[in-house]
Amino acid sequence: MVQAVKHLHRSSLTRFTGPVKRMLKSKKWWWLTAILMLISDWSQCIKPQEITVDPPENVGVDDLGHLGQLDIHWTSPVSLTNLTDCSMRYHLEYFNTYQNRWTVIRTVRTWYRAQFDLEKEVRVRISTVLRGACTNGTELKSPFTEMVLPPNNTGPGDSRVQGFGCVFYQKEVMDCTWETGLEEPAHSKHSLYFWHREMEQAEECPQYIHSNGVRTGCTFTRDTLPEFSAFNICVNSSSPKVALRSAFFSLQVQNHVKPAAIEAVHLEAGLDRRLQVHWDLPHESIPSHCLEYEVETSEGVGGQQLLQRNVTREMTLTFLSMDGAHCFRVRSRVHHYCADRGFWSDWSRWFCHPEQPPGFVSDAVVVCALVIVVIISMVVLSLCGLALWTKCKGREWKTMHFCPLHKLMEYSKGLTACDPFPNKTRRNK
């Protein structure tokens, strides 16, 4: 009976599990098929859509008379005019001749302004950049459209002015000076024009500097000198005989500042044998936090032996007090936090400790002066002796020229038959 029940149970379980296994097996294949279909659809989605990106069109460069600042402009490619599901930008490159490298700009505008040296080639290249749904999130870039403009140089190269430089004195007045070209004809005329971002058009120099009736520079006042901005300059040379070469320059005035010389340096000796050196700034438009200082220390009056040189941003330095006279002098310039570069001011006069009385002259100066006097005296006496000997020798040979041969022989023996001084009585005759 029990065996019959077990057989019945096994047979019923077999009838039940058979369809279940078949159903699970069919579902397994169904899930596998669904996964493969999803992978196939996903691969089709991530495959980038084939799209052609054309470069910008109508690329041009305009000179608006700003002495080097040019306008670069272009238009979008016609093939991408109706594109809505992608963002369009432009990759612009231009060769910066001042830094001798390519400058790269990414922009959504269809124009850009850049500074160029008009004495050299203007080289510009630009391409279109697409990114978005139309490229499935990838960035596509078109080929470059390139433009090269040759410089408009006329006249021989050596007719260009040379030695051009500008100095911004105490941030009050800036002088720009130059020298005439090597092949510049006489009576040539120089004219300077300048432009910066606050001007609509270039203007001529407000005040020329003259040397022997010739223009050799230009003076600018502070109100015409914006800082941290391109200050463009053109120096034209004209002559009725021949065409001359123009010169173009671009600078930033904050990099050409020269502070005023320091006039007051104070030396204070303490009880701990320390010497404190501090100085006062002249009245000028340069902020004190923009200055750094160089201090020279020498042994002896007038910097006879340089001991050390210190560069600091503080207006006070402390030294160990030493025996003998020690002198100090100071100069300043604009620190690199406020400008890329600058000019050192003139040195202050020497200030010494202990202070020397007025009219004091050191022993070394006296010895040097005596040595110079002795050398000059010896040279003068030597020249006088040489001149006297040459004169006497000439008179002697002139007299001997008219003596007979036997008289010359006697003269050579000391008998002197031909006396160069006949009116005088010869002694020991």
C-alpha positions as CSV (number, residue, x, y, z in Angstrom):
1,M,0.0,0.0,0.0
2,V,2.8,2.4,0.9
3,Q,4.7,1.5,-2.2
4,A,1.6,2.2,-4.3
5,V,1.3,5.6,-2.7
6,K,5.0,6.5,-3.4
7,H,4.6,5.4,-7.0
8,L,1.5,7.6,-7.3
9,H,3.3,10.6,-5.8
10,R,6.3,10.2,-8.1
11,S,4.1,9.9,-11.2
12,S,2.1,13.0,-10.3
13,L,5.3,15.0,-9.5
14,T,6.7,14.0,-12.9
15,R,3.6,15.1,-14.6
16,F,3.8,18.5,-12.7
17,T,7.5,19.3,-13.1
18,G,7.8,18.5,-16.8
19,P,5.7,21.5,-18.0
20,V,7.4,23.8,-15.5
21,K,10.8,22.9,-16.8
22,R,9.7,23.4,-20.3
23,M,8.1,26.8,-19.4
24,L,11.3,27.9,-17.5
25,K,13.4,26.9,-20.4
26,S,11.3,28.9,-22.9
27,K,11.4,32.0,-20.6
28,K,15.2,31.7,-20.4
29,W,15.4,31.9,-24.2
30,W,13.0,34.8,-24.2
31,W,15.0,36.9,-21.8
32,L,18.2,36.1,-23.7
33,T,16.5,37.3,-26.9
34,A,15.3,40.5,-25.3
35,I,18.8,41.3,-24.0
36,L,20.4,40.8,-27.4
37,M,17.8,43.1,-29.0
38,L,18.4,45.8,-26.4
39,I,22.2,45.6,-27.0
40,S,21.6,45.9,-30.7
41,D,19.4,48.9,-30.3
42,W,21.8,50.6,-27.9
43,S,24.8,50.1,-30.3
44,Q,22.7,51.8,-33.0
45,C,22.0,54.7,-30.6
46,I,25.6,55.3,-29.7
47,K,26.8,55.1,-33.3
48,P,27.5,58.8,-34.3
49,Q,25.4,60.1,-37.0
50,E,27.2,60.8,-40.2
51,I,27.4,64.6,-40.5
52,T,29.7,66.9,-42.5
53,V,31.1,70.0,-40.8
54,D,32.1,72.7,-43.1
55,P,34.5,75.5,-42.2
56,P,33.4,79.2,-41.7
57,E,32.8,81.2,-44.8
58,N,33.6,84.8,-45.9
59,V,36.6,85.1,-43.6
60,G,38.1,88.7,-43.7
61,V,40.5,91.0,-41.8
62,D,39.7,94.7,-41.5
63,D,42.1,97.5,-40.5
64,L,40.1,100.3,-38.9
65,G,43.2,102.6,-38.5
66,H,44.0,101.5,-34.9
67,L,47.7,101.0,-35.8
68,G,47.8,97.2,-35.3
69,Q,44.4,96.2,-33.8
70,L,42.6,94.3,-36.6
71,D,39.0,93.0,-36.8
72,I,38.7,89.3,-37.9
73,H,35.2,88.4,-39.1
74,W,33.5,85.4,-40.7
75,T,30.0,83.8,-41.3
76,S,28.6,80.5,-40.5
77,P,28.7,77.8,-43.2
78,V,25.5,77.6,-45.2
79,S,25.2,73.9,-44.8
80,L,24.8,74.3,-41.0
81,T,22.3,77.2,-41.1
82,N,19.2,75.2,-40.1
83,L,21.0,73.1,-37.5
84,T,19.1,73.2,-34.2
85,D,20.1,70.2,-32.1
86,C,23.8,71.0,-31.9
87,S,25.8,74.0,-30.5
88,M,28.1,75.7,-32.9
89,R,31.4,77.3,-31.9
90,Y,34.4,78.6,-33.7
91,H,38.1,77.6,-33.2
92,L,40.2,80.7,-34.1
93,E,44.0,80.7,-34.2
94,Y,46.2,83.7,-35.1
95,F,50.0,84.0,-35.0
96,N,51.2,86.4,-32.3
97,T,54.4,87.9,-33.6
98,Y,55.1,89.7,-30.3
99,Q,55.2,86.3,-28.5
100,N,56.3,84.2,-31.6
101,R,53.5,81.6,-31.1
102,W,49.9,80.8,-32.1
103,T,47.1,82.2,-29.9
104,V,44.0,80.0,-29.7
105,I,40.5,81.4,-29.1
106,R,37.1,79.5,-28.8
107,T,34.1,81.7,-29.3
108,V,30.4,81.7,-30.4
109,R,30.7,85.1,-32.0
110,T,31.5,85.6,-35.7
111,W,34.2,88.3,-35.0
112,Y,37.2,88.9,-32.9
113,R,39.7,91.7,-32.4
114,A,43.4,91.0,-32.0
115,Q,46.7,92.9,-31.9
116,F,49.2,92.4,-34.8
117,D,52.5,93.8,-35.8
118,L,51.8,95.5,-39.1
119,E,55.4,95.2,-40.2
120,K,55.0,91.4,-40.4
121,E,52.6,88.9,-42.0
122,V,49.1,88.6,-40.6
123,R,48.2,84.9,-40.3
124,V,44.7,83.7,-39.3
125,R,43.0,80.3,-39.4
126,I,39.5,79.3,-38.2
127,S,37.3,76.2,-38.1
128,T,33.8,75.2,-37.1
129,V,33.2,73.1,-34.0
130,L,29.9,71.1,-33.4
131,R,28.7,69.3,-30.4
132,G,25.3,68.1,-29.2
133,A,22.6,65.6,-30.1
134,C,23.4,65.7,-33.8
135,T,26.9,64.3,-33.0
136,N,25.7,62.1,-30.1
137,G,27.7,64.2,-27.6
138,T,31.0,64.0,-29.5
139,E,32.9,67.0,-30.8
140,L,33.3,67.4,-34.5
141,K,35.7,69.9,-36.1
142,S,35.9,71.2,-39.6
143,P,39.1,71.7,-41.6
144,F,40.7,75.1,-41.3
145,T,40.1,78.1,-43.4
146,E,43.4,80.1,-43.5
147,M,44.2,83.7,-44.5
148,V,47.7,85.2,-44.8
149,L,48.1,89.0,-45.4
150,P,51.6,90.3,-46.4
151,P,52.9,93.5,-44.7
152,N,52.6,96.7,-46.5
153,N,56.2,97.8,-46.2
154,T,57.4,100.5,-48.5
155,G,60.9,102.0,-48.7
156,P,64.3,100.4,-47.7
157,G,64.4,98.6,-44.4
158,D,67.3,100.8,-43.1
159,S,65.2,103.9,-43.6
160,R,63.0,102.9,-40.6
161,V,63.7,104.8,-37.3
162,Q,65.8,102.9,-34.8
163,G,66.4,102.9,-31.1
164,F,62.8,103.5,-30.2
165,G,61.9,103.5,-26.5
166,C,59.5,105.0,-23.9
167,V,60.0,105.9,-20.3
168,F,57.0,106.8,-18.0
169,Y,58.6,109.1,-15.5
170,Q,56.9,108.9,-12.0
171,K,53.6,108.0,-13.8
172,E,53.3,111.6,-14.7
173,V,54.9,112.1,-18.2
174,M,56.0,109.6,-20.8
175,D,58.7,110.4,-23.3
176,C,59.1,108.2,-26.4
177,T,62.3,108.8,-28.3
178,W,63.9,107.5,-31.5
179,E,66.9,107.9,-33.8
180,T,67.0,108.4,-37.5
181,G,67.4,105.4,-39.8
182,L,70.7,104.5,-41.3
183,E,69.6,105.2,-44.9
184,E,67.3,108.1,-44.1
185,P,68.0,111.1,-46.4
186,A,68.7,114.5,-44.9
187,H,65.8,116.8,-44.1
188,S,63.4,113.9,-43.5
189,K,60.4,114.5,-41.3
190,H,59.1,112.2,-38.6
191,S,55.5,112.1,-37.4
192,L,54.2,110.0,-34.6
193,Y,50.6,108.7,-34.3
194,F,49.1,106.8,-31.4
195,W,45.9,105.0,-30.4
196,H,44.4,103.1,-27.4
197,R,41.0,101.6,-26.6
198,E,39.5,104.9,-25.3
199,M,40.0,106.6,-28.7
200,E,37.9,106.3,-31.8
201,Q,40.7,107.1,-34.2
202,A,44.5,107.5,-34.1
203,E,45.8,111.0,-33.3
204,E,49.2,112.8,-33.8
205,C,51.7,113.4,-31.1
206,P,50.6,116.2,-28.8
207,Q,54.1,117.6,-28.1
208,Y,57.2,116.7,-30.1
209,I,60.7,116.6,-28.7
210,H,63.3,118.3,-31.0
211,S,67.0,118.0,-31.3
212,N,68.9,120.4,-33.6
213,G,65.6,121.2,-35.3
214,V,64.7,117.5,-36.0
215,R,61.9,115.6,-34.3
216,T,63.4,112.9,-32.1
217,G,60.6,112.1,-29.7
218,C,57.1,112.7,-28.3
219,T,55.9,113.7,-24.8
220,F,52.6,112.3,-23.5
221,T,50.8,113.5,-20.3
222,R,49.2,111.1,-17.8
223,D,45.6,111.7,-18.9
224,T,46.4,110.2,-22.3
225,L,48.0,107.0,-21.0
226,P,45.6,104.2,-19.9
227,E,47.3,101.3,-18.1
228,F,46.9,97.6,-18.7
229,S,45.8,98.3,-22.3
230,A,47.5,98.2,-25.7
231,F,49.1,101.6,-26.5
232,N,49.8,101.5,-30.3
233,I,52.3,103.8,-31.9
234,C,53.3,104.4,-35.5
235,V,56.3,106.6,-36.5
236,N,56.1,107.7,-40.1
237,S,59.1,109.0,-42.0
238,S,58.6,111.2,-45.1
239,S,61.0,112.6,-47.6
240,P,60.4,114.3,-51.0
241,K,63.2,112.2,-52.5
242,V,62.2,108.6,-51.6
243,A,59.6,106.5,-49.8
244,L,60.6,105.6,-46.3
245,R,59.7,102.7,-44.0
246,S,57.1,103.2,-41.2
247,A,57.6,101.7,-37.8
248,F,54.9,100.2,-35.6
249,F,55.1,99.5,-31.8
250,S,52.6,98.3,-29.2
251,L,53.3,98.6,-25.5
252,Q,51.6,98.8,-22.1
253,V,52.6,102.0,-20.2
254,Q,52.7,100.4,-16.7
255,N,55.7,98.4,-17.9
256,H,57.7,101.5,-18.7
257,V,57.6,103.4,-15.3
258,K,60.7,104.9,-13.8
259,P,60.3,106.2,-10.3
260,A,61.9,109.4,-9.0
261,A,65.3,109.2,-7.2
262,I,65.1,108.9,-3.4
263,E,66.5,112.0,-1.8
264,A,66.4,111.3,2.0
265,V,68.1,108.3,3.6
266,H,68.3,108.2,7.4
267,L,70.9,106.3,9.4
268,E,70.3,105.6,13.1
269,A,72.7,103.7,15.3
270,G,71.3,101.8,18.3
271,L,72.9,100.9,21.6
272,D,73.1,97.2,20.5
273,R,75.6,98.1,17.8
274,R,72.9,97.9,15.1
275,L,72.5,100.4,12.3
276,Q,69.0,101.1,11.0
277,V,68.7,102.4,7.4
278,H,65.4,103.9,6.3
279,W,64.4,106.3,3.6
280,D,61.6,108.6,2.5
281,L,59.7,108.4,-0.8
282,P,59.5,111.3,-3.1
283,H,56.0,112.7,-3.9
284,E,54.8,110.9,-6.9
285,S,51.8,108.9,-8.3
286,I,53.3,105.4,-7.7
287,P,51.7,103.6,-4.7
288,S,54.3,102.5,-2.1
289,H,53.1,98.9,-2.2
290,C,54.1,98.7,-5.9
291,L,57.7,99.5,-5.2
292,E,60.8,97.4,-4.4
293,Y,64.2,98.8,-3.3
294,E,67.8,98.1,-3.8
295,V,70.3,99.1,-1.1
296,E,74.0,99.2,-1.7
297,T,76.5,99.1,1.2
298,S,80.1,100.3,0.8
299,E,83.1,100.7,3.0
300,G,84.6,104.2,2.9
301,V,83.2,107.4,1.7
302,G,81.7,107.5,-1.9
303,G,81.4,103.7,-2.4
304,Q,85.1,103.0,-2.7
305,Q,84.6,99.3,-1.8
306,L,81.2,97.7,-2.4
307,L,80.3,95.3,0.4
308,Q,76.8,94.0,-0.4
309,R,73.6,94.7,-2.2
310,N,70.1,94.0,-0.8
311,V,66.7,94.0,-2.6
312,T,63.7,94.4,-0.4
313,R,60.1,95.6,-0.4
314,E,60.4,97.2,3.0
315,M,61.5,100.8,3.6
316,T,63.8,99.9,6.5
317,L,66.9,97.7,6.8
318,T,69.0,96.8,9.8
319,F,72.7,96.1,9.7
320,L,75.2,95.2,12.3
321,S,77.3,98.2,13.2
322,M,80.9,97.9,11.9
323,D,84.1,99.9,12.6
324,G,85.0,102.6,10.2
325,A,82.8,104.6,7.8
326,H,80.1,102.7,6.0
327,C,77.9,104.4,3.3
328,F,74.6,103.5,1.8
329,R,72.6,104.5,-1.2
330,V,69.1,103.4,-2.4
331,R,67.1,103.2,-5.6
332,S,63.6,101.9,-6.5
333,R,61.5,100.3,-9.3
334,V,58.0,99.0,-9.8
335,H,57.5,95.5,-8.4
336,H,56.4,92.6,-10.6
337,Y,53.0,92.5,-8.7
338,C,52.1,95.8,-10.3
339,A,53.9,95.5,-13.7
340,D,55.7,92.9,-15.8
341,R,58.9,95.0,-15.8
342,G,60.1,98.5,-15.2
343,F,63.1,100.9,-14.9
344,W,65.2,101.4,-11.8
345,S,65.3,105.0,-10.6
346,D,68.5,106.9,-10.4
347,W,70.6,106.2,-7.2
348,S,70.3,108.4,-4.2
349,R,73.5,110.1,-3.1
350,W,75.7,108.3,-0.6
351,F,74.8,108.6,3.1
352,C,77.5,107.6,5.6
353,H,77.8,106.6,9.2
354,P,79.5,108.1,11.1
355,E,78.6,111.3,9.2
356,Q,81.6,113.1,7.7
357,P,82.0,116.8,8.2
358,P,81.4,119.1,5.2
359,G,84.5,119.3,3.0
360,F,85.9,116.0,4.3
361,V,88.2,114.2,1.9
362,S,89.3,110.7,2.6
363,D,93.0,109.7,2.7
364,A,92.5,107.4,-0.4
365,V,91.2,110.4,-2.4
366,V,94.2,112.5,-1.4
367,V,96.7,109.7,-2.3
368,C,94.9,109.2,-5.7
369,A,95.1,112.9,-6.4
370,L,98.8,113.1,-5.5
371,V,99.6,110.1,-7.8
372,I,97.7,111.7,-10.7
373,V,99.6,115.0,-10.2
374,V,103.0,113.3,-10.1
375,I,102.2,111.3,-13.3
376,I,101.1,114.4,-15.1
377,S,104.2,116.3,-14.0
378,M,106.5,113.6,-15.2
379,V,104.8,113.5,-18.6
380,V,105.0,117.2,-19.0
381,L,108.7,117.3,-18.0
382,S,109.5,114.4,-20.4
383,L,107.7,116.2,-23.3
384,C,109.6,119.5,-22.6
385,G,113.0,117.7,-22.4
386,L,112.3,115.9,-25.6
387,A,111.3,119.1,-27.4
388,L,114.4,120.9,-26.2
389,W,116.7,118.0,-27.2
390,T,115.1,117.9,-30.6
391,K,115.6,121.6,-31.1
392,C,119.2,121.6,-30.1
393,K,120.0,118.6,-32.1
394,G,118.5,120.2,-35.2
395,R,120.6,123.4,-34.8
396,E,123.8,121.4,-34.3
397,W,123.4,119.3,-37.5
398,K,122.4,122.4,-39.4
399,T,125.8,124.1,-38.6
400,M,127.8,120.9,-39.3
401,H,126.2,120.6,-42.7
402,F,128.5,123.4,-44.1
403,C,131.8,122.2,-42.6
404,P,134.4,120.5,-44.7
405,L,135.1,116.8,-44.1
406,H,138.4,117.3,-42.2
407,K,136.6,119.9,-40.0
408,L,133.9,117.3,-39.3
409,M,136.5,114.8,-38.3
410,E,138.0,117.4,-35.9
411,Y,134.6,118.1,-34.5
412,S,134.0,114.5,-33.9
413,K,137.3,114.4,-31.9
414,G,136.2,117.4,-29.8
415,L,138.2,120.0,-31.6
416,T,135.1,121.7,-33.1
417,A,136.6,123.6,-36.0
418,C,133.2,124.9,-37.0
419,D,131.9,126.6,-33.9
420,P,128.1,126.9,-34.0
421,F,128.4,130.0,-31.8
422,P,131.2,132.1,-33.5
423,N,130.4,135.2,-31.5
424,K,131.2,133.6,-28.2
425,T,134.7,133.1,-26.8
426,R,135.6,129.5,-26.5
427,R,137.0,128.5,-23.1
428,N,140.1,126.3,-22.7
429,K,141.2,127.0,-26.3
